Amino acid sequence: MKSSIRRSIAALAIAASTAMGSIAIPSSPAIAVTFEQQEVNQTEFLAVAAPRTSAGTSHYLVVMRQRSNARPCWGVSGSNPTIVDPLWLNFDFTGICGRSLDSNGYSLRAAGEDLGLQYSLRVVNRGGDLTLVAAPNRPGGQQIEIAKANGTTTGFAKLNLNPGWRFAERSFQGRGTGHIYIATDTPLAQLTTPGTGTPGTGTPGTGTPGTGTPGTGTPGTGTTFRDVAGDTYANEIQRAVNVGFISGFSEDNTFRPRSPLTREQLVSLVLESLDRVPNLNLTIPTQTSSRPYPDVDASRWSAAKIQFARANNIISGYEDGTFRPTQPVTRAEMIAVLSRAAQYGQNLQGRGTQLQSQQPRTFSDTSGHWAAQVISQMSGYCGVASPVNETGTAFSPNSQALRNYAAAATLRMYNCLSGQQPQTQPPQGGTGQQTQPQPTPGGTGQQTQPTPTPGGTRQ
């Protein structure tokens, strides 16, 4: 084992000067103005605490990226900590794996501000736990905790990002550079203010926060979140919160607009929006005595809603019989569910299931996709389906649905069912683009996308 680790360390040391798959751009004060941030498929990335020597007494950060499904770049096993097998060291990974080894390949970004000059990303041992921190480059600054391995090892360990943190990519004029950001929507001042802590460290106490679970939202309060200013969907987020089918995170008054939405959260979001449509009589159960799917226990917070949505053909499972409640939902999957929900709601209103679609959009990246037809239809249904960040012609159907667009798209469906036209046209402009993810390979500890179920809903 130690000889294997020693070979791994040697191979990493040889490659330390070049981060594969990244464009090395020297840090400069112009970064905050020149460079932008684009969203990425989180399942393609892995933060690794890599040992500096065969003794494994100290570690540093390596960010891995699975660029293609030609072969897996890493394997994982165990827990507390999760041990990483660096498979990329055993083959020529050019074009298959990306690897960022130092500040030329990764840096910190908070609320759209590039902090690469102010903070260095380091792995430290805190009380027997390998911890990723952003350490200030000037004396007297406060460290920011970003991720933990939940244990220690002399080898390679997976670093689990704390809630509120995610991977993103530096972009220039709309094109990715390969430089990876460890990013958050929380401003730096709040990250370093004593008492506020790292975003997401508080434990919400009311169901599943931000999904519209009863008790998490207060309709009509006009709540303003500190992290949505300047977001493409800021106005629609606010209206959705006022309607009451989605809410923010009470522990830090954030909405986390660019966090991915899970499949069970989407179910809750959609049903809560239907329940608030005027003159639509809907009784949502709060508990169920049986599992709606083998991987959804009857005691799970979302089980009754998933059971209800399944019984009314708003969702269905994967071909292997599972539902995968905590898996991030894709933009295509979300639109398919919103379409079914709109049909269900319209039928309850006595208007049948045929949705009236006017002037559908033509997207540049949906041809041949299983959801192409429903995406096109829903683009003409109050603009429910729209381009990424409301710019260009790409829909990016396989990218993760983020909370900001989920709130906006669900609000548009709600408006159509309520007989309202959107108060404004879908907002223009954007704060970054999502990228089309590559299929994830098997055997890496990541889930692969299954074949769509008949009917093309994959729900």
C-alpha positions as CSV (number, residue, x, y, z in Angstrom):
1,M,0.0,0.0,0.0
2,K,2.8,2.4,1.0
3,S,4.7,1.7,-2.2
4,S,1.6,2.4,-4.2
5,I,1.1,5.7,-2.5
6,R,4.8,6.5,-3.0
7,R,4.4,5.9,-6.8
8,S,1.3,8.0,-6.7
9,I,3.0,10.9,-5.0
10,A,5.9,10.8,-7.4
11,A,3.6,10.9,-10.4
12,L,1.7,13.9,-8.9
13,A,5.0,15.7,-8.2
14,I,6.1,15.3,-11.8
15,A,2.9,16.8,-13.1
16,A,2.6,19.5,-10.4
17,S,3.7,22.3,-12.7
18,T,0.9,21.7,-15.2
19,A,-2.8,21.3,-14.3
20,M,-4.2,19.2,-17.1
21,G,-7.2,20.6,-18.9
22,S,-6.7,24.2,-17.5
23,I,-5.5,27.4,-19.1
24,A,-2.8,28.8,-16.8
25,I,-3.6,32.5,-16.5
26,P,-1.5,34.4,-13.9
27,S,-3.5,36.0,-11.1
28,S,-3.8,39.7,-11.3
29,P,-6.0,42.5,-9.9
30,A,-7.9,42.5,-13.2
31,I,-9.3,39.1,-12.5
32,A,-12.3,40.4,-10.6
33,V,-13.3,42.5,-13.5
34,T,-12.1,40.4,-16.5
35,F,-13.2,36.9,-15.6
36,E,-16.6,35.5,-15.1
37,Q,-18.0,32.3,-13.6
38,Q,-20.0,29.6,-15.3
39,E,-21.8,26.7,-13.6
40,V,-20.7,23.1,-14.1
41,N,-22.0,19.6,-13.5
42,Q,-21.1,19.0,-9.9
43,T,-20.9,15.2,-10.4
44,E,-18.0,15.6,-12.8
45,F,-15.7,17.0,-10.0
46,L,-14.0,15.6,-6.9
47,A,-12.0,17.5,-4.3
48,V,-9.2,15.3,-3.0
49,A,-6.9,15.7,0.0
50,A,-3.6,14.3,-1.6
51,P,-0.6,13.3,0.6
52,R,2.5,15.4,-0.1
53,T,4.8,12.5,0.8
54,S,4.6,8.7,1.2
55,A,4.4,9.3,5.0
56,G,1.1,11.1,4.5
57,T,1.7,13.5,7.4
58,S,0.5,16.5,5.4
59,H,-1.9,16.9,2.4
60,Y,-2.8,19.4,-0.3
61,L,-5.8,20.0,-2.5
62,V,-6.3,18.3,-5.9
63,V,-9.4,19.0,-7.9
64,M,-10.2,16.2,-10.3
65,R,-12.6,16.4,-13.3
66,Q,-14.1,13.5,-15.3
67,R,-14.1,15.0,-18.8
68,S,-15.2,11.9,-20.7
69,N,-16.6,8.5,-20.1
70,A,-13.7,6.7,-21.8
71,R,-12.6,5.3,-18.4
72,P,-13.0,6.4,-14.8
73,C,-10.5,8.8,-13.4
74,W,-10.9,7.7,-9.8
75,G,-12.5,5.2,-7.5
76,V,-13.9,5.6,-4.0
77,S,-14.4,3.3,-1.1
78,G,-15.4,3.4,2.6
79,S,-16.4,6.4,4.7
80,N,-15.2,8.7,7.4
81,P,-13.1,9.4,5.5
82,T,-13.9,8.2,1.9
83,I,-10.7,6.8,0.4
84,V,-9.9,7.8,-3.1
85,D,-8.1,5.5,-5.6
86,P,-6.3,7.9,-8.0
87,L,-6.9,5.8,-11.2
88,W,-5.7,8.7,-13.3
89,L,-2.1,7.9,-12.4
90,N,-2.3,4.5,-14.2
91,F,-3.0,5.7,-17.8
92,D,-2.7,8.6,-20.2
93,F,-5.6,10.7,-19.1
94,T,-5.3,13.4,-21.7
95,G,-8.8,14.4,-22.7
96,I,-10.3,12.0,-20.2
97,C,-9.4,13.6,-16.8
98,G,-8.8,17.1,-15.8
99,R,-6.5,17.8,-12.8
100,S,-5.9,21.1,-10.9
101,L,-3.0,20.9,-8.5
102,D,-2.3,24.4,-7.3
103,S,-3.4,28.1,-7.5
104,N,-2.9,28.1,-11.2
105,G,-5.7,25.6,-11.5
106,Y,-8.1,26.5,-8.8
107,S,-9.0,29.5,-6.5
108,L,-11.7,30.9,-4.2
109,R,-14.7,32.9,-5.4
110,A,-17.4,34.4,-3.3
111,A,-20.5,36.3,-4.5
112,G,-19.0,36.8,-7.9
113,E,-15.7,38.1,-6.5
114,D,-12.4,36.3,-7.4
115,L,-10.4,36.0,-4.2
116,G,-7.4,34.2,-5.6
117,L,-5.0,37.0,-4.6
118,Q,-6.4,37.2,-1.1
119,Y,-6.8,33.6,-0.1
120,S,-5.0,30.3,-0.6
121,L,-6.7,26.9,-0.5
122,R,-5.1,24.6,2.0
123,V,-5.8,21.2,3.6
124,V,-5.1,21.1,7.3
125,N,-5.6,18.6,10.0
126,R,-8.1,19.9,12.5
127,G,-8.7,17.5,15.5
128,G,-8.2,14.4,13.4
129,D,-10.2,15.7,10.4
130,L,-8.6,16.7,7.1
131,T,-10.2,20.1,6.4
132,L,-10.1,22.3,3.4
133,V,-9.8,26.0,4.4
134,A,-9.3,29.3,2.6
135,A,-6.3,30.8,4.4
136,P,-5.8,34.6,4.2
137,N,-2.5,35.7,2.5
138,R,-2.2,38.6,4.9
139,P,-1.6,38.4,8.6
140,G,-4.6,38.8,10.9
141,G,-7.2,37.4,8.5
142,Q,-9.8,34.8,9.4
143,Q,-9.7,31.3,7.8
144,I,-12.8,30.1,6.0
145,E,-13.8,26.4,6.3
146,I,-14.9,25.0,3.0
147,A,-14.9,21.1,3.1
148,K,-14.1,18.2,5.4
149,A,-12.9,14.6,4.8
150,N,-14.7,13.4,8.1
151,G,-11.5,11.7,9.2
152,T,-7.9,11.4,8.4
153,T,-5.6,9.0,6.3
154,T,-2.1,8.9,5.1
155,G,-3.4,8.4,1.5
156,F,-5.9,10.1,-0.7
157,A,-9.3,11.2,0.8
158,K,-12.4,12.8,-0.6
159,L,-13.2,16.3,0.6
160,N,-16.9,16.9,1.0
161,L,-17.9,20.5,0.3
162,N,-19.9,22.2,3.1
163,P,-23.4,23.3,2.2
164,G,-23.4,26.5,0.2
165,W,-20.2,25.7,-1.6
166,R,-19.8,24.3,-5.1
167,F,-17.5,23.8,-8.1
168,A,-17.6,26.4,-10.9
169,E,-15.4,27.3,-13.8
170,R,-13.7,30.5,-14.6
171,S,-14.8,31.9,-18.0
172,F,-13.7,34.6,-20.3
173,Q,-16.1,36.1,-22.8
174,G,-18.4,33.2,-22.3
175,R,-15.8,30.5,-22.8
176,G,-14.5,28.2,-20.0
177,T,-10.8,28.5,-19.2
178,G,-10.4,25.2,-17.3
179,H,-9.6,27.1,-14.1
180,I,-11.8,25.8,-11.3
181,Y,-13.5,27.9,-8.6
182,I,-14.5,26.7,-5.2
183,A,-17.5,29.0,-5.1
184,T,-20.2,30.3,-2.9
185,D,-23.0,32.9,-3.3
186,T,-22.3,34.3,0.2
187,P,-20.3,37.6,0.2
188,L,-16.8,37.6,1.7
189,A,-17.8,40.1,4.4
190,Q,-20.4,37.6,5.7
191,L,-18.0,34.7,5.5
192,T,-15.5,36.4,7.7
193,T,-17.8,38.1,10.1
194,P,-17.5,36.5,13.6
195,G,-20.6,34.5,14.4
196,T,-21.9,34.0,10.9
197,G,-19.7,30.9,10.2
198,T,-19.3,29.1,6.9
199,P,-22.5,29.1,4.8
200,G,-24.7,26.2,5.4
201,T,-23.3,25.1,8.7
202,G,-26.5,25.8,10.5
203,T,-29.1,23.0,10.5
204,P,-32.5,24.1,9.2
205,G,-35.2,23.1,11.6
206,T,-38.3,23.1,9.4
207,G,-38.5,20.2,7.0
208,T,-36.5,20.6,3.8
209,P,-35.6,24.3,3.6
210,G,-36.3,26.2,0.4
211,T,-38.5,23.6,-1.2
212,G,-41.8,25.0,-0.2
213,T,-42.4,22.4,2.5
214,P,-45.3,23.6,4.7
215,G,-44.0,25.8,7.4
216,T,-40.9,27.0,5.6
217,G,-42.4,29.9,3.6
218,T,-44.6,32.9,4.6
219,P,-46.6,34.0,1.6
220,G,-46.9,37.7,1.0
221,T,-44.1,38.8,3.4
222,G,-41.9,40.3,0.6
223,T,-38.8,38.8,2.1
224,T,-35.6,40.0,0.5
225,F,-32.6,37.6,0.5
226,R,-29.1,39.0,0.6
227,D,-27.8,36.7,-2.1
228,V,-30.2,37.3,-5.0
229,A,-29.4,40.9,-5.8
230,G,-28.3,41.0,-9.4
231,D,-29.5,37.4,-10.1
232,T,-31.2,37.0,-13.5
233,Y,-34.3,35.6,-11.8
234,A,-34.3,37.9,-8.7
235,N,-37.8,39.4,-9.4
236,E,-39.4,36.0,-10.1
237,I,-37.7,34.5,-7.0
238,Q,-39.3,37.2,-4.9
239,R,-42.7,36.7,-6.4
240,A,-42.4,32.9,-6.0
241,V,-41.5,33.4,-2.3
242,N,-44.5,35.7,-1.9
243,V,-46.8,33.1,-3.4
244,G,-45.4,30.7,-0.8
245,F,-44.4,27.6,-2.7
246,I,-40.7,28.2,-2.1
247,S,-38.7,29.8,0.6
248,G,-35.1,30.5,1.7
249,F,-32.9,29.4,4.5
250,S,-33.8,31.0,7.7
251,E,-30.4,30.4,9.5
252,D,-28.6,32.9,7.3
253,N,-31.4,34.6,5.3
254,T,-30.1,33.3,2.0
255,F,-31.9,31.8,-1.0
256,R,-28.9,30.1,-2.6
257,P,-30.1,30.7,-6.1
258,R,-27.4,28.7,-7.8
259,S,-27.7,25.6,-5.7
260,P,-29.0,22.5,-7.5
261,L,-32.5,21.2,-6.9
262,T,-33.0,17.6,-6.0
263,R,-35.7,15.3,-7.4
264,E,-37.7,15.2,-4.2
265,Q,-37.4,19.0,-3.7
266,L,-38.9,19.4,-7.2
267,V,-41.9,17.2,-6.3
268,S,-42.5,19.3,-3.2
269,L,-42.0,22.6,-5.1
270,V,-44.5,21.6,-7.9
271,L,-47.2,20.3,-5.6
272,E,-47.0,23.3,-3.3
273,S,-47.4,25.6,-6.3
274,L,-50.4,23.7,-7.5
275,D,-51.9,23.9,-4.0
276,R,-51.8,27.7,-4.2
277,V,-53.5,28.1,-7.6
278,P,-56.8,29.8,-7.1
279,N,-59.9,27.6,-7.5
280,L,-57.8,24.5,-7.7
281,N,-58.9,22.0,-5.1
282,L,-55.9,20.0,-4.1
283,T,-55.4,17.9,-1.0
284,I,-51.8,17.0,-0.5
285,P,-51.2,14.1,2.0
286,T,-48.7,14.5,4.8
287,Q,-47.9,10.9,5.4
288,T,-48.1,7.5,3.7
289,S,-48.0,3.9,5.1
290,S,-46.0,2.4,2.2
291,R,-42.9,3.2,0.2
292,P,-43.7,4.9,-3.1
293,Y,-40.4,3.6,-4.5
294,P,-37.9,1.0,-3.0
295,D,-35.4,3.8,-2.3
296,V,-38.0,6.2,-0.7
297,D,-38.9,5.0,2.8
298,A,-42.4,5.7,4.0
299,S,-41.0,7.8,6.9
300,R,-39.1,10.2,4.6
301,W,-40.3,13.8,4.6
302,S,-41.1,13.7,0.9
303,A,-42.6,10.2,0.7
304,A,-46.3,11.2,0.8
305,K,-45.8,13.9,-1.8
306,I,-43.8,11.5,-4.1
307,Q,-46.6,8.9,-3.6
308,F,-49.3,11.5,-4.6
309,A,-47.3,12.8,-7.6
310,R,-46.7,9.2,-8.8
311,A,-50.4,8.3,-8.4
312,N,-51.4,11.3,-10.5
313,N,-48.9,10.7,-13.2
314,I,-46.9,13.8,-12.4
315,I,-43.7,11.8,-11.9
316,S,-42.5,8.2,-12.6
317,G,-39.4,6.4,-11.6
318,Y,-36.3,5.1,-13.4
319,E,-36.2,1.8,-15.3
320,D,-34.5,0.1,-12.4
321,G,-37.6,0.9,-10.2
322,T,-35.9,3.6,-8.1
323,F,-36.7,7.3,-7.7
324,R,-33.4,8.6,-6.4
325,P,-34.9,11.4,-4.3
326,T,-31.7,13.2,-3.5
327,Q,-30.2,13.2,-7.0
328,P,-30.1,16.6,-8.6
329,V,-32.8,17.0,-11.2
330,T,-31.9,18.1,-14.7
331,R,-33.4,21.0,-16.6
332,A,-35.1,18.6,-19.0
333,E,-36.5,16.5,-16.2
334,M,-37.9,19.6,-14.4
335,I,-39.7,20.8,-17.6
336,A,-41.2,17.3,-18.1
337,V,-42.6,17.4,-14.5
338,L,-43.9,20.9,-14.9
339,S,-45.6,19.9,-18.1
340,R,-47.4,17.0,-16.4
341,A,-48.2,19.2,-13.4
342,A,-49.7,21.8,-15.6
343,Q,-51.8,19.2,-17.4
344,Y,-52.9,17.8,-14.0
345,G,-53.9,21.2,-12.7
346,Q,-55.7,22.2,-15.8
347,N,-57.7,19.0,-15.8
348,L,-58.8,19.7,-12.2
349,Q,-60.0,23.1,-13.4
350,G,-62.2,21.3,-16.0
351,R,-60.2,22.6,-18.9
352,G,-58.8,19.3,-20.1
353,T,-55.1,18.4,-20.4
354,Q,-54.2,20.1,-23.7
355,L,-51.8,22.9,-22.9
356,Q,-52.0,26.0,-25.1
357,S,-48.6,26.8,-26.5
358,Q,-47.9,30.0,-28.4
359,Q,-44.8,30.9,-30.3
360,P,-42.4,28.2,-29.0
361,R,-38.7,28.8,-29.0
362,T,-36.2,27.0,-31.1
363,F,-33.3,25.8,-29.0
364,S,-29.9,25.0,-30.5
365,D,-29.1,22.0,-28.3
366,T,-32.3,20.0,-27.9
367,S,-32.7,18.3,-31.3
368,G,-32.8,14.6,-30.8
369,H,-33.1,14.9,-27.0
370,W,-35.8,12.7,-25.4
371,A,-37.4,15.9,-24.0
372,A,-37.1,18.1,-27.1
373,Q,-40.9,18.1,-27.8
374,V,-42.0,19.0,-24.2
375,I,-39.2,21.6,-23.9
376,S,-40.4,23.3,-27.1
377,Q,-44.1,23.1,-26.0
378,M,-43.3,24.5,-22.5
379,S,-41.3,27.4,-24.0
380,G,-44.6,28.6,-25.5
381,Y,-46.5,28.0,-22.3
382,C,-45.9,31.2,-20.4
383,G,-42.2,30.8,-21.2
384,V,-41.8,28.0,-18.7
385,A,-38.9,26.6,-20.7
386,S,-36.3,29.3,-21.6
387,P,-32.6,29.5,-22.5
388,V,-29.9,29.2,-19.8
389,N,-30.0,32.5,-17.8
390,E,-32.4,33.9,-20.5
391,T,-29.7,34.5,-23.0
392,G,-28.7,32.9,-26.3
393,T,-30.4,29.8,-27.8
394,A,-29.1,26.9,-25.6
395,F,-31.4,25.2,-23.2
396,S,-28.7,22.8,-21.8
397,P,-31.3,20.0,-21.0
398,N,-28.9,17.7,-19.2
399,S,-27.5,20.4,-16.8
400,Q,-28.7,20.5,-13.3
401,A,-31.7,22.7,-12.6
402,L,-30.7,25.4,-10.2
403,R,-33.0,26.9,-7.5
404,N,-33.2,30.3,-9.3
405,Y,-34.5,28.9,-12.6
406,A,-36.7,26.3,-10.8
407,A,-38.4,29.1,-8.9
408,A,-38.9,31.1,-12.1
409,A,-40.1,28.2,-14.2
410,T,-42.6,27.0,-11.5
411,L,-43.9,30.6,-11.1
412,R,-44.6,30.8,-14.8
413,M,-46.5,27.5,-14.7
414,Y,-48.5,28.9,-11.7
415,N,-49.2,32.1,-13.6
416,C,-50.6,30.2,-16.6
417,L,-52.8,28.0,-14.4
418,S,-54.0,31.0,-12.5
419,G,-55.0,32.7,-15.7
420,Q,-52.3,35.3,-15.4
421,Q,-49.7,36.4,-17.9
422,P,-46.3,36.9,-16.5
423,Q,-46.0,40.4,-14.9
424,T,-42.9,41.0,-17.0
425,Q,-41.2,39.2,-19.8
426,P,-38.6,36.6,-18.7
427,P,-35.6,38.7,-17.6
428,Q,-32.7,39.2,-19.9
429,G,-29.0,39.0,-19.1
430,G,-27.2,36.5,-17.0
431,T,-24.6,35.9,-14.4
432,G,-22.9,32.8,-15.9
433,Q,-23.7,29.8,-18.1
434,Q,-24.3,26.2,-17.2
435,T,-22.3,23.7,-19.2
436,Q,-23.4,20.6,-20.9
437,P,-22.2,17.7,-18.7
438,Q,-20.4,14.7,-20.0
439,P,-21.9,11.3,-19.1
440,T,-20.4,10.0,-15.9
441,P,-18.7,6.7,-16.0
442,G,-19.5,3.7,-14.0
443,G,-17.3,2.4,-11.2
444,T,-16.3,5.8,-9.8
445,G,-18.8,6.2,-7.0
446,Q,-20.9,8.4,-9.3
447,Q,-24.3,7.7,-10.7
448,T,-24.8,7.1,-14.4
449,Q,-27.8,8.5,-16.3
450,P,-30.2,5.7,-17.1
451,T,-32.1,5.2,-20.4
452,P,-35.2,7.4,-20.4
453,T,-38.4,5.6,-19.5
454,P,-41.1,5.1,-22.1
455,G,-42.6,8.5,-22.9
456,G,-39.4,10.3,-22.4
457,T,-39.9,11.7,-19.0
458,R,-37.1,10.0,-17.0
459,Q,-39.0,10.8,-13.8
